[in-house]
Amino acid sequence: MSATPSDHPYYIKLRADAGAELLTTGSGLLKLGFHIDPIHHVHWNNLAAPLQFTASAAGGTTVFPEKSTAAKVESHEADLDPREFMLDLDKAPAGSKITIEVSYFPCHDTEGWCKAVTQTFHITLTPDPDAGRPSRQRPGRGNRRR
């Protein structure tokens, strides 16, 4: 995954998880999770429009939905909960590239600002060799035997 340079820091992190079916057949689900990056000390501004994104792909890959908006959170003025979505992809062989343009309103916890931000992420569909499992090697121990 990569991101297009932006005038603003990326206040959010995108986690994209592909189902095994998508990676083996080229058709299946891609889960997107937009998470506030705690290093920036911001939160979602629930008084503004909710996060929205557009998704596009090249090479004949289809993405559904191409646009989506997070549910409006009315119970709190601010929160840190991730905004999650499911995309259905078809004709997306390994190596396919998906572009996600996301618009959201972060607010800084101590500096007192809120602003509209639009940024772009690029996802390449490739298998994760660890598939979420921890590595067998422990840091600093190399391949020593007991």
BASEZA-621270 format. One record per residue: x negated, y, z of N, C-alpha, C, O in turn. Coordinates in steps of 0.001 Angstrom, whole numbers, plus 500000, padded with zeros to 6 digits. Each point is the difference from the previous one (the first is absolute). Example, Ala and Ser with C-alpha at 12.3 -4.5 7.8 and 13.67 -1.06 7.14 Angstrom:
2
<atom n_east="486810" n_north="494310" n_up="507800" ca_east="500890" ca_north="501190" ca_up="500000" c_east="499100" c_north="501200" c_up="500000" o_east="498964" o_north="499981" o_up="500665"/>
<atom n_east="501386" n_north="501069" n_up="498615" ca_east="499180" ca_north="501190" ca_up="500060" c_east="500770" c_north="501090" c_up="500730" o_east="499491" o_north="501108" o_up="500169"/>
***
This chain:
146
<atom n_east="499155" n_north="498840" n_up="500000" ca_east="500845" ca_north="501160" ca_up="500000" c_east="499104" c_north="501230" c_up="500000" o_east="498922" o_north="500002" o_up="500596"/>
<atom n_east="501538" n_north="501034" n_up="498730" ca_east="499274" ca_north="501261" ca_up="499974" c_east="501015" c_north="501131" c_up="500034" o_east="501207" o_north="499777" o_up="499905"/>
<atom n_east="498282" n_north="501438" n_up="500231" ca_east="500876" ca_north="501164" ca_up="500046" c_east="499414" c_north="501095" c_up="499112" o_east="498783" o_north="500136" o_up="499879"/>
<atom n_east="502094" n_north="500630" n_up="499514" ca_east="499589" ca_north="501142" ca_up="499200" c_east="499566" c_north="501120" c_up="500941" o_east="500670" o_north="500236" o_up="501006"/>
<atom n_east="498232" n_north="500463" n_up="498704" ca_east="499608" ca_north="501127" ca_up="500859" c_east="501166" c_north="500975" c_up="500177" o_east="500794" o_north="500222" o_up="499086"/>
<atom n_east="499284" n_north="500353" n_up="502114" ca_east="501123" ca_north="500862" ca_up="500362" c_east="499482" c_north="501265" c_up="500677" o_east="498902" o_north="500008" o_up="500556"/>
<atom n_east="501890" n_north="501056" n_up="499395" ca_east="499670" ca_north="501241" ca_up="500703" c_east="500141" c_north="499826" c_up="501519" o_east="499461" o_north="500798" o_up="500767"/>
<atom n_east="501253" n_north="498174" n_up="499659" ca_east="500241" ca_north="499734" ca_up="501423" c_east="499389" c_north="498655" c_up="500366" o_east="499826" o_north="499141" o_up="499137"/>
<atom n_east="499850" n_north="500675" n_up="502133" ca_east="499609" ca_north="498652" ca_up="500422" c_east="501166" c_north="499041" c_up="499774" o_east="501155" o_north="500424" o_up="499950"/>
<atom n_east="498551" n_north="498312" n_up="499915" ca_east="501056" ca_north="498996" ca_up="499945" c_east="500434" c_north="499737" c_up="501437" o_east="499365" o_north="499236" o_up="500727"/>
<atom n_east="501732" n_north="501414" n_up="499670" ca_east="500511" ca_north="499875" ca_up="501363" c_east="500643" c_north="498635" c_up="500232" o_east="500276" o_north="499620" o_up="501138"/>
<atom n_east="499958" n_north="499656" n_up="497786" ca_east="500597" ca_north="498674" ca_up="500107" c_east="499082" c_north="498968" c_up="499361" o_east="499168" o_north="500315" o_up="499149"/>
<atom n_east="501009" n_north="498454" n_up="501287" ca_east="499316" ca_north="498864" ca_up="499386" c_east="501072" c_north="499159" c_up="499325" o_east="501103" o_north="499850" o_up="500526"/>
<atom n_east="498576" n_north="499610" n_up="498327" ca_east="500918" ca_north="499097" ca_up="499304" c_east="499499" c_north="498586" c_up="500178" o_east="498844" o_north="499693" o_up="499709"/>
<atom n_east="502039" n_north="499445" n_up="500773" ca_east="499690" ca_north="498575" ca_up="500048" c_east="500905" c_north="499326" c_up="498979" o_east="501224" o_north="500126" o_up="500057"/>
<atom n_east="498165" n_north="499164" n_up="499015" ca_east="500742" ca_north="499297" ca_up="498957" c_east="499724" c_north="498510" c_up="500154" o_east="498847" o_north="499570" o_up="499965"/>
<atom n_east="502217" n_north="499641" n_up="500205" ca_east="499881" ca_north="498557" ca_up="500170" c_east="500802" c_north="499303" c_up="498916" o_east="501214" o_north="500179" o_up="499898"/>
<atom n_east="498100" n_north="499025" n_up="499294" ca_east="500653" ca_north="499250" ca_up="498927" c_east="500321" c_north="498599" c_up="500491" o_east="499194" o_north="499376" o_up="500691"/>
<atom n_east="501975" n_north="500135" n_up="498953" ca_east="500349" ca_north="498623" ca_up="500299" c_east="499192" c_north="499050" c_up="499133" o_east="499539" o_north="500375" o_up="498922"/>
<atom n_east="500288" n_north="498389" n_up="501551" ca_east="499222" ca_north="499001" ca_up="499253" c_east="500582" c_north="499778" c_up="498610" o_east="499257" o_north="499815" o_up="499036"/>
<atom n_east="502064" n_north="500203" n_up="500856" ca_east="500649" ca_north="499782" ca_up="498705" c_east="499585" c_north="501079" c_up="498990" o_east="499752" o_north="499698" o_up="498833"/>
<atom n_east="500175" n_north="501553" n_up="501621" ca_east="499594" ca_north="501088" ca_up="499102" c_east="498580" c_north="499772" c_up="499491" o_east="499728" o_north="500196" o_up="498816"/>
<atom n_east="499376" n_north="499396" n_up="502060" ca_east="498606" ca_north="499818" ca_up="499602" c_east="499781" c_north="498763" c_up="499133" o_east="499037" o_north="499949" o_up="499234"/>
<atom n_east="501844" n_north="499053" n_up="500875" ca_east="499814" ca_north="498790" ca_up="499194" c_east="500793" c_north="500021" c_up="498702" o_east="499538" o_north="499462" o_up="498994"/>
<atom n_east="501651" n_north="501151" n_up="501004" ca_east="500842" ca_north="499962" ca_up="498804" c_east="500126" c_north="501341" c_up="499288" o_east="500424" o_north="500052" o_up="498845"/>
<atom n_east="499208" n_north="501040" n_up="501838" ca_east="500167" ca_north="501328" ca_up="499406" c_east="501370" c_north="500593" c_up="500234" o_east="500284" o_north="501104" o_up="499535"/>
<atom n_east="500579" n_north="498175" n_up="501184" ca_east="501330" ca_north="500504" ca_up="500347" c_east="500226" c_north="499768" c_up="501487" o_east="499741" o_north="498914" o_up="500519"/>
<atom n_east="500743" n_north="502117" n_up="500155" ca_east="500267" ca_north="499841" ca_up="501423" c_east="500019" c_north="501336" c_up="500712" o_east="500122" o_north="501056" o_up="499381"/>
<atom n_east="499752" n_north="498873" n_up="501944" ca_east="500165" ca_north="501177" ca_up="500841" c_east="498668" c_north="500607" c_up="500428" o_east="499019" o_north="499298" o_up="500248"/>
<atom n_east="500984" n_north="502027" n_up="499828" ca_east="498876" ca_north="500769" ca_up="500514" c_east="500548" c_north="500878" c_up="501113" o_east="500865" o_north="500844" o_up="499765"/>
<atom n_east="498631" n_north="498955" n_up="501445" ca_east="500447" ca_north="500790" ca_up="501147" c_east="499081" c_north="501204" c_up="500152" o_east="498776" o_north="499865" o_up="500007"/>
<atom n_east="501829" n_north="501317" n_up="500114" ca_east="499260" ca_north="501233" ca_up="500228" c_east="500290" c_north="500491" c_up="501404" o_east="501160" o_north="500079" o_up="500405"/>
<atom n_east="497801" n_north="500249" n_up="500334" ca_east="500163" ca_north="500587" ca_up="501325" c_east="499188" c_north="501281" c_up="500076" o_east="498778" o_north="499974" o_up="499854"/>
<atom n_east="501892" n_north="501141" n_up="500374" ca_east="499335" ca_north="501291" ca_up="500158" c_east="499875" c_north="500254" c_up="501497" o_east="501005" o_north="500117" o_up="500702"/>
<atom n_east="497759" n_north="499967" n_up="499784" ca_east="499719" ca_north="500122" ca_up="501428" c_east="499289" c_north="501326" c_up="500270" o_east="499077" o_north="500375" o_up="499278"/>
<atom n_east="501359" n_north="500328" n_up="501764" ca_east="499306" ca_north="501215" ca_up="500422" c_east="498590" c_north="499609" c_up="500430" o_east="499828" o_north="499046" o_up="500758"/>
<atom n_east="499165" n_north="501677" n_up="498767" ca_east="498617" ca_north="499750" ca_up="500396" c_east="499739" c_north="500758" c_up="501304" o_east="500002" o_north="501231" o_up="499998"/>
<atom n_east="499773" n_north="498063" n_up="501110" ca_east="499882" ca_north="500672" ca_up="501298" c_east="498802" c_north="500942" c_up="500107" o_east="499975" o_north="500853" o_up="500888"/>
<atom n_east="499052" n_north="499018" n_up="498246" ca_east="498826" ca_north="500868" ca_up="500072" c_east="500348" c_north="501469" c_up="499745" o_east="499276" o_north="500895" o_up="500438"/>
<atom n_east="501829" n_north="499354" n_up="498853" ca_east="500365" ca_north="501373" ca_up="499629" c_east="500947" c_north="500671" c_up="500987" o_east="500267" o_north="501194" o_up="499867"/>
<atom n_east="500253" n_north="498072" n_up="501122" ca_east="500887" ca_north="500559" ca_up="501033" c_east="501241" c_north="500665" c_up="499408" o_east="500376" o_north="501104" o_up="500393"/>
<atom n_east="500249" n_north="498208" n_up="498661" ca_east="501243" ca_north="500493" ca_up="499403" c_east="501127" c_north="499003" c_up="500273" o_east="499770" o_north="498879" o_up="500454"/>
<atom n_east="501452" n_north="501564" n_up="499254" ca_east="501180" ca_north="499143" ca_up="500105" c_east="500934" c_north="500325" c_up="498835" o_east="499837" o_north="501015" o_up="499323"/>
<atom n_east="501148" n_north="498103" n_up="500454" ca_east="501012" ca_north="500262" ca_up="498972" c_east="500876" c_north="501153" c_up="500466" o_east="500345" o_north="500076" o_up="501179"/>
<atom n_east="500014" n_north="500808" n_up="497922" ca_east="500940" ca_north="501083" ca_up="500277" c_east="501382" c_north="499528" c_up="499559" o_east="500314" o_north="500021" o_up="498810"/>
<atom n_east="500506" n_north="499557" n_up="502138" ca_east="501326" ca_north="499469" ca_up="499674" c_east="501042" c_north="501080" c_up="499764" o_east="501149" o_north="499686" o_up="499688"/>
<atom n_east="498473" n_north="501587" n_up="500454" ca_east="500918" ca_north="501097" ca_up="499695" c_east="499920" c_north="500369" c_up="498517" o_east="500881" o_north="500683" o_up="499477"/>
<atom n_east="498077" n_north="498871" n_up="499863" ca_east="499814" ca_north="500250" ca_up="498563" c_east="500495" c_north="498785" c_up="499211" o_east="500468" o_north="499017" o_up="500575"/>
<atom n_east="499422" n_north="501068" n_up="498123" ca_east="500396" ca_north="498868" ca_up="499145" c_east="499138" c_north="498784" c_up="500346" o_east="498809" o_north="500145" o_up="500275"/>
<atom n_east="501782" n_north="498664" n_up="499712" ca_east="499210" ca_north="498804" ca_up="500315" c_east="498997" c_north="499667" c_up="498896" o_east="500116" o_north="500472" o_up="498869"/>
<atom n_east="498903" n_north="498706" n_up="501485" ca_east="498996" ca_north="499541" ca_up="499050" c_east="500683" c_north="499421" c_up="498767" o_east="501005" o_north="499297" o_up="500099"/>
<atom n_east="498433" n_north="501009" n_up="498750" ca_east="500487" ca_north="499405" ca_up="498752" c_east="498806" c_north="499668" c_up="499117" o_east="498936" o_north="500607" o_up="500117"/>
<atom n_east="501258" n_north="498424" n_up="499000" ca_east="498906" ca_north="499626" ca_up="499112" c_east="500533" c_north="499587" c_up="498645" o_east="501174" o_north="499663" o_up="499840"/>
<atom n_east="497917" n_north="500373" n_up="499177" ca_east="500258" ca_north="499430" ca_up="498685" c_east="498900" c_north="498980" c_up="499751" o_east="498852" o_north="500203" o_up="500395"/>
<atom n_east="501501" n_north="498713" n_up="498957" ca_east="499064" ca_north="498925" ca_up="499674" c_east="499985" c_north="499809" c_up="498498" o_east="501045" o_north="500026" o_up="499351"/>
<atom n_east="497769" n_north="499783" n_up="500100" ca_east="499888" ca_north="499744" ca_up="498565" c_east="498889" c_north="498991" c_up="499768" o_east="499114" o_north="499819" o_up="500835"/>
<atom n_east="500956" n_north="499530" n_up="498016" ca_east="498993" ca_north="498994" ca_up="499646" c_east="499777" c_north="500049" c_up="498492" o_east="500853" o_north="500464" o_up="499243"/>
<atom n_east="497996" n_north="499052" n_up="500347" ca_east="499656" ca_north="499967" ca_up="498577" c_east="500010" c_north="498560" c_up="499511" o_east="500149" o_north="499067" o_up="500789"/>
<atom n_east="499694" n_north="500763" n_up="497916" ca_east="499826" ca_north="498674" ca_up="499419" c_east="501230" c_north="499125" c_up="499985" o_east="499879" o_north="498775" o_up="499994"/>
<atom n_east="501298" n_north="501812" n_up="500000" ca_east="501223" ca_north="499202" ca_up="499933" c_east="500532" c_north="499542" c_up="501336" o_east="501058" o_north="499373" o_up="500053"/>
<atom n_east="498238" n_north="500921" n_up="501040" ca_east="500492" ca_north="499649" ca_up="501335" c_east="501219" c_north="500841" c_up="500330" o_east="500002" o_north="501211" o_up="499779"/>
<atom n_east="501037" n_north="498152" n_up="500749" ca_east="501185" ca_north="500741" ca_up="500434" c_east="500024" c_north="500055" c_up="501522" o_east="499619" o_north="499051" o_up="500685"/>
<atom n_east="500840" n_north="502090" n_up="499820" ca_east="500089" ca_north="500249" ca_up="501437" c_east="501431" c_north="500431" c_up="500312" o_east="500549" o_north="500885" o_up="499344"/>
<atom n_east="500055" n_north="498473" n_up="501675" ca_east="501342" ca_north="500389" ca_up="500432" c_east="500034" c_north="500039" c_up="501517" o_east="499587" o_north="499027" o_up="500631"/>
<atom n_east="500884" n_north="502044" n_up="499984" ca_east="500415" ca_north="501254" ca_up="499364" c_east="498789" c_north="500848" c_up="499638" o_east="498938" o_north="499885" o_up="500612"/>
<atom n_east="501238" n_north="500960" n_up="498394" ca_east="498928" ca_north="500904" ca_up="499603" c_east="499910" c_north="501202" c_up="500930" o_east="498950" o_north="500635" o_up="500100"/>
<atom n_east="502147" n_north="499676" n_up="500580" ca_east="500053" ca_north="501112" ca_up="500953" c_east="500748" c_north="499528" c_up="501235" o_east="500927" o_north="499194" o_up="499917"/>
<atom n_east="498651" n_north="501326" n_up="501237" ca_east="500725" ca_north="499681" ca_up="501223" c_east="499739" c_north="501088" c_up="501034" o_east="498997" o_north="500711" o_up="499943"/>
<atom n_east="501925" n_north="499399" n_up="500995" ca_east="499916" ca_north="500978" ca_up="501083" c_east="500219" c_north="499274" c_up="501311" o_east="500880" o_north="499146" o_up="500105"/>
<atom n_east="498320" n_north="501193" n_up="500895" ca_east="500169" ca_north="499407" ca_up="501326" c_east="501324" c_north="500428" c_up="500602" o_east="500537" o_north="501053" o_up="499659"/>
<atom n_east="499983" n_north="498130" n_up="501232" ca_east="501224" ca_north="500355" ca_up="500709" c_east="499757" c_north="501254" c_up="500837" o_east="498918" o_north="500179" o_up="500559"/>
<atom n_east="502077" n_north="500672" n_up="499524" ca_east="499906" ca_north="501216" ca_up="500805" c_east="500062" c_north="499610" c_up="501472" o_east="500934" o_north="499317" o_up="500420"/>
<atom n_east="498081" n_north="501110" n_up="500365" ca_east="499989" ca_north="499746" ca_up="501441" c_east="500625" c_north="501210" c_up="500673" o_east="499423" o_north="501087" o_up="499992"/>
<atom n_east="501751" n_north="498728" n_up="500588" ca_east="500703" ca_north="501124" ca_up="500614" c_east="499947" c_north="499956" c_up="501515" o_east="500377" o_north="500967" o_up="500661"/>
<atom n_east="499159" n_north="497922" n_up="499900" ca_east="500001" ca_north="499858" ca_up="501459" c_east="498830" c_north="500732" c_up="500661" o_east="500059" o_north="500287" o_up="501195"/>
<atom n_east="498877" n_north="500021" n_up="498050" ca_east="498819" ca_north="500674" ca_up="500545" c_east="499508" c_north="501021" c_up="498990" o_east="500079" o_north="499778" o_up="498791"/>
<atom n_east="499411" n_north="501351" n_up="501710" ca_east="499442" ca_north="501018" ca_up="499112" c_east="498682" c_north="499544" c_up="499380" o_east="499618" o_north="500460" o_up="498925"/>
<atom n_east="499685" n_north="498621" n_up="501770" ca_east="498707" ca_north="499522" ca_up="499532" c_east="499804" c_north="498561" c_up="500451" o_east="500584" o_north="499573" o_up="500996"/>
<atom n_east="498596" n_north="499677" n_up="498275" ca_east="499645" ca_north="498648" ca_up="500418" c_east="498738" c_north="499560" c_up="499272" o_east="499487" o_north="500706" o_up="499132"/>
<atom n_east="500024" n_north="498116" n_up="501236" ca_east="498783" ca_north="499442" ca_up="499407" c_east="500247" c_north="498660" c_up="499326" o_east="499054" o_north="499367" o_up="499530"/>
<atom n_east="502181" n_north="500193" n_up="500412" ca_east="500321" ca_north="498685" ca_up="499440" c_east="499672" c_north="499950" c_up="498507" o_east="500183" o_north="500986" o_up="499285"/>
<atom n_east="499333" n_north="497860" n_up="500251" ca_east="499703" ca_north="499886" ca_up="498562" c_east="501277" c_north="500090" c_up="499163" o_east="501099" o_north="499711" o_up="500474"/>
<atom n_east="498726" n_north="500690" n_up="498292" ca_east="501089" ca_north="500005" ca_up="499019" c_east="499689" c_north="498846" c_up="499043" o_east="498956" o_north="499988" o_up="499348"/>
<atom n_east="501965" n_north="499042" n_up="500575" ca_east="499726" ca_north="498771" ca_up="499253" c_east="501009" c_north="499778" c_up="498887" o_east="501177" o_north="500340" o_up="500121"/>
<atom n_east="498325" n_north="499073" n_up="498783" ca_east="500800" ca_north="499761" ca_up="498804" c_east="499590" c_north="498675" c_up="499370" o_east="498889" o_north="499518" o_up="500221"/>
<atom n_east="502007" n_north="499898" n_up="498998" ca_east="499699" ca_north="498812" ca_up="499207" c_east="500171" c_north="500359" c_up="498535" o_east="501007" o_north="500591" o_up="499609"/>
<atom n_east="497997" n_north="499048" n_up="499580" ca_east="500082" ca_north="500163" ca_up="498555" c_east="500068" c_north="498626" c_up="499372" o_east="499357" o_north="499063" o_up="500474"/>
<atom n_east="501412" n_north="500812" n_up="498471" ca_east="500083" ca_north="498764" ca_up="499227" c_east="499235" c_north="500236" c_up="498706" o_east="500364" o_north="500872" o_up="499211"/>
<atom n_east="498579" n_north="498353" n_up="500567" ca_east="499166" ca_north="500149" ca_up="498812" c_east="500195" c_north="498812" c_up="499072" o_east="500228" o_north="498877" o_up="500447"/>
<atom n_east="499680" n_north="501383" n_up="498265" ca_east="500083" ca_north="498941" ca_up="498998" c_east="498938" c_north="500287" c_up="498941" o_east="499677" o_north="501154" o_up="499719"/>
<atom n_east="499791" n_north="497780" n_up="499706" ca_east="498942" ca_north="500103" ca_up="498984" c_east="498797" c_north="500757" c_up="500562" o_east="499462" o_north="500905" o_up="499362"/>
<atom n_east="500129" n_north="498703" n_up="501854" ca_east="498889" ca_north="500662" ca_up="500689" c_east="498896" c_north="498986" c_up="500269" o_east="499873" o_north="499515" o_up="501124"/>
<atom n_east="499330" n_north="500156" n_up="497869" ca_east="498916" ca_north="499037" ca_up="500212" c_east="498939" c_north="500565" c_up="500940" o_east="499964" o_north="501203" o_up="500257"/>
<atom n_east="499176" n_north="497921" n_up="500253" ca_east="498902" ca_north="500439" ca_up="500857" c_east="499237" c_north="501118" c_up="499305" o_east="499751" o_north="499942" o_up="498796"/>
<atom n_east="499884" n_north="501066" n_up="501968" ca_east="499303" ca_north="501153" ca_up="499443" c_east="500915" c_north="501129" c_up="499584" o_east="499526" o_north="501084" o_up="499658"/>
<atom n_east="501792" n_north="498684" n_up="500363" ca_east="500941" ca_north="501068" ca_up="499637" c_east="499827" c_north="501187" c_up="500936" o_east="499674" o_north="499846" o_up="501177"/>
<atom n_east="500550" n_north="501331" n_up="498278" ca_east="499857" ca_north="501228" ca_up="500777" c_east="501361" c_north="500661" c_up="500186" o_east="500754" o_north="500197" o_up="499047"/>
<atom n_east="499538" n_north="500142" n_up="502212" ca_east="501246" ca_north="500674" ca_up="500363" c_east="499619" c_north="501363" c_up="500565" o_east="499108" o_north="500091" o_up="500844"/>
<atom n_east="501555" n_north="500967" n_up="498703" ca_east="499756" ca_north="501349" ca_up="500505" c_east="501183" c_north="500420" c_up="500851" o_east="501153" o_north="499890" o_up="499584"/>
<atom n_east="498545" n_north="500593" n_up="501614" ca_east="501029" ca_north="500464" ca_up="500936" c_east="499758" c_north="501476" c_up="500278" o_east="498965" o_north="500367" o_up="500556"/>
<atom n_east="501989" n_north="500484" n_up="499060" ca_east="499935" ca_north="501420" ca_up="500347" c_east="500983" c_north="500224" c_up="501131" o_east="501192" o_north="499731" o_up="499856"/>
<atom n_east="498312" n_north="500763" n_up="501272" ca_east="500810" ca_north="500120" ca_up="501202" c_east="500051" c_north="501462" c_up="500458" o_east="498995" o_north="500710" o_up="499973"/>
<atom n_east="502202" n_north="499721" n_up="500450" ca_east="500199" ca_north="501345" ca_up="500542" c_east="500551" c_north="499856" c_up="501416" o_east="500912" o_north="499211" o_up="500249"/>
<atom n_east="498518" n_north="501564" n_up="500670" ca_east="500421" ca_north="499904" ca_up="501404" c_east="499676" c_north="501307" c_up="500717" o_east="499302" o_north="500857" o_up="499457"/>
<atom n_east="501211" n_north="499293" n_up="501775" ca_east="499818" ca_north="501211" ca_up="500794" c_east="499351" c_north="499651" c_up="501336" o_east="500699" o_north="499652" o_up="500951"/>
<atom n_east="497966" n_north="500438" n_up="499134" ca_east="499372" ca_north="499796" ca_up="501296" c_east="500015" c_north="501292" c_up="500821" o_east="500036" o_north="501099" o_up="499448"/>
<atom n_east="499934" n_north="498748" n_up="501870" ca_east="499856" ca_north="501122" ca_up="500928" c_east="498835" c_north="499692" c_up="500926" o_east="499865" o_north="498873" o_up="500477"/>
<atom n_east="499295" n_north="502119" n_up="499782" ca_east="498846" ca_north="499796" ca_up="500884" c_east="500442" c_north="500139" c_up="501456" o_east="500720" o_north="500932" o_up="500356"/>
<atom n_east="498842" n_north="498138" n_up="500467" ca_east="500433" ca_north="499947" ca_up="501394" c_east="499579" c_north="501218" c_up="500821" o_east="500773" o_north="500465" o_up="500838"/>
<atom n_east="498033" n_north="500057" n_up="498947" ca_east="499525" ca_north="501100" ca_up="500842" c_east="499843" c_north="501327" c_up="499257" o_east="500101" o_north="501063" o_up="500613"/>
<atom n_east="499654" n_north="498888" n_up="498076" ca_east="499803" ca_north="501240" ca_up="499251" c_east="501308" c_north="500669" c_up="499615" o_east="499997" o_north="501165" o_up="499601"/>
<atom n_east="501109" n_north="498132" n_up="500507" ca_east="501311" ca_north="500594" ca_up="499792" c_east="500404" c_north="500247" c_up="498561" o_east="500847" o_north="500861" o_up="499761"/>
<atom n_east="498598" n_north="498435" n_up="499270" ca_east="500414" ca_north="500192" ca_up="498607" c_east="500748" c_north="498777" c_up="499476" o_east="499812" o_north="498877" o_up="500468"/>
<atom n_east="501027" n_north="501378" n_up="498562" ca_east="500675" ca_north="498952" ca_up="499222" c_east="499885" c_north="500425" c_up="498540" o_east="500130" o_north="501182" o_up="499680"/>
<atom n_east="499624" n_north="497844" n_up="499427" ca_east="499870" ca_north="500363" ca_up="498594" c_east="500392" c_north="498832" c_up="499109" o_east="499921" o_north="498833" o_up="500382"/>
<atom n_east="500507" n_north="501533" n_up="498414" ca_east="500324" ca_north="498997" ca_up="498990" c_east="498707" c_north="499532" c_up="499349" o_east="499149" o_north="500814" o_up="499642"/>
<atom n_east="500704" n_north="497870" n_up="500204" ca_east="498801" ca_north="499418" ca_up="499406" c_east="500433" c_north="498979" c_up="498952" o_east="500914" o_north="499211" o_up="500240"/>
<atom n_east="498437" n_north="500802" n_up="498607" ca_east="500201" ca_north="498978" ca_up="498971" c_east="498628" c_north="499435" c_up="499646" o_east="499072" o_north="500745" o_up="499683"/>
<atom n_east="500813" n_north="497931" n_up="500375" ca_east="498727" ca_north="499336" ca_up="499754" c_east="500228" c_north="498720" c_up="499203" o_east="501124" o_north="499506" o_up="499911"/>
<atom n_east="497802" n_north="499964" n_up="499512" ca_east="500122" ca_north="498846" ca_up="499117" c_east="499044" c_north="498885" c_up="500415" o_east="498808" o_north="500220" o_up="500214"/>
<atom n_east="501755" n_north="498577" n_up="499892" ca_east="499236" ca_north="498786" ca_up="500283" c_east="500003" c_north="499111" c_up="498760" o_east="500940" o_north="500033" o_up="499206"/>
<atom n_east="498001" n_north="499173" n_up="500633" ca_east="499889" ca_north="499048" ca_up="498901" c_east="499754" c_north="498613" c_up="500596" o_east="499037" o_north="499797" o_up="500740"/>
<atom n_east="501828" n_north="499264" n_up="498937" ca_east="499904" ca_north="498635" ca_up="500508" c_east="499598" c_north="499094" c_up="498850" o_east="500572" o_north="500083" o_up="498913"/>
<atom n_east="498448" n_north="499054" n_up="501319" ca_east="499630" ca_north="498972" ca_up="499030" c_east="500372" c_north="498661" c_up="500610" o_east="499570" o_north="499683" o_up="501109"/>
<atom n_east="501222" n_north="499529" n_up="498180" ca_east="500452" ca_north="498710" ca_up="500525" c_east="498873" c_north="498983" c_up="499918" o_east="499712" o_north="499453" o_up="498936"/>
<atom n_east="499659" n_north="500306" n_up="502199" ca_east="498935" ca_north="499009" ca_up="500101" c_east="500189" c_north="499223" c_up="501295" o_east="500410" o_north="500572" o_up="501010"/>
<atom n_east="499296" n_north="498131" n_up="498972" ca_east="500121" ca_north="499211" ca_up="501231" c_east="498972" c_north="500442" c_up="501041" o_east="498878" o_north="500375" o_up="499659"/>
<atom n_east="501514" n_north="499576" n_up="501599" ca_east="499097" ca_north="500270" ca_up="501114" c_east="499347" c_north="498673" c_up="500375" o_east="500707" o_north="499079" o_up="500410"/>
<atom n_east="497983" n_north="500786" n_up="499465" ca_east="499365" ca_north="498707" ca_up="500279" c_east="500190" c_north="499540" c_up="501441" o_east="499970" o_north="498799" o_up="500269"/>
<atom n_east="500224" n_north="502136" n_up="500664" ca_east="500234" ca_north="499620" ca_up="501398" c_east="501485" c_north="499805" c_up="500293" o_east="500361" o_north="499363" o_up="500990"/>
<atom n_east="500494" n_north="501179" n_up="498159" ca_east="501460" ca_north="499863" ca_up="500138" c_east="500476" c_north="500274" c_up="501418" o_east="500866" o_north="499299" o_up="500522"/>
<atom n_east="498558" n_north="501729" n_up="500096" ca_east="500435" ca_north="500391" ca_up="501328" c_east="499386" c_north="499194" c_up="501129" o_east="500280" o_north="500269" o_up="501169"/>
<atom n_east="498878" n_north="498737" n_up="498505" ca_east="499356" ca_north="499195" ca_up="501044" c_east="498705" c_north="500671" c_up="500420" o_east="499334" o_north="500641" o_up="499187"/>
<atom n_east="500311" n_north="499213" n_up="502081" ca_east="498704" ca_north="500555" ca_up="500410" c_east="498871" c_north="499187" c_up="499397" o_east="500152" o_north="498808" o_up="499735"/>
<atom n_east="498734" n_north="501834" n_up="500054" ca_east="498818" ca_north="499332" ca_up="499468" c_east="499469" c_north="499001" c_up="501020" o_east="500183" o_north="500185" o_up="501203"/>
<atom n_east="499159" n_north="498755" n_up="498324" ca_east="499433" ca_north="499000" ca_up="500903" c_east="498752" c_north="500519" c_up="500705" o_east="499660" o_north="499534" o_up="501087"/>
<atom n_east="499665" n_north="501420" n_up="498303" ca_east="498789" ca_north="500530" ca_up="500617" c_east="500360" c_north="501088" c_up="500996" o_east="500931" o_north="500776" o_up="499781"/>
<atom n_east="498332" n_north="499274" n_up="501305" ca_east="500202" ca_north="501031" ca_up="500999" c_east="498939" c_north="501070" c_up="499791" o_east="498847" o_north="499669" o_up="499726"/>
<atom n_east="501510" n_north="501593" n_up="500394" ca_east="499034" ca_north="501073" ca_up="499766" c_east="498756" c_north="499813" c_up="500880" o_east="500105" o_north="499719" o_up="501194"/>
<atom n_east="498718" n_north="500442" n_up="498191" ca_east="498760" ca_north="499935" ca_up="500738" c_east="499503" c_north="498598" c_up="500283" o_east="498928" o_north="499839" o_up="500583"/>
<atom n_east="501820" n_north="499139" n_up="499020" ca_east="499586" ca_north="498641" ca_up="500309" c_east="499547" c_north="499238" c_up="498764" o_east="499389" o_north="498939" o_up="500122"/>
<atom n_east="500895" n_north="501578" n_up="498705" ca_east="499580" ca_north="499328" ca_up="498776" c_east="500509" c_north="498582" c_up="499927" o_east="501125" o_north="499717" o_up="500411"/>
<atom n_east="498056" n_north="499389" n_up="499068" ca_east="500408" ca_north="498600" ca_up="499831" c_east="499313" c_north="499082" c_up="501018" o_east="499791" o_north="498822" o_up="499713"/>
<atom n_east="499865" n_north="501679" n_up="501435" ca_east="499331" ca_north="499168" ca_up="501008" c_east="500900" c_north="498849" c_up="500438" o_east="501223" o_north="500125" o_up="500053"/>
<atom n_east="498159" n_north="498792" n_up="500249" ca_east="500737" ca_north="498837" ca_up="500530" c_east="499813" c_north="499965" c_up="501499" o_east="498980" o_north="500448" o_up="500523"/>
<atom n_east="501986" n_north="499031" n_up="500148" ca_east="499909" ca_north="499875" ca_up="501463" c_east="499308" c_north="498734" c_up="500386" o_east="499832" o_north="499725" o_up="501188"/>
***
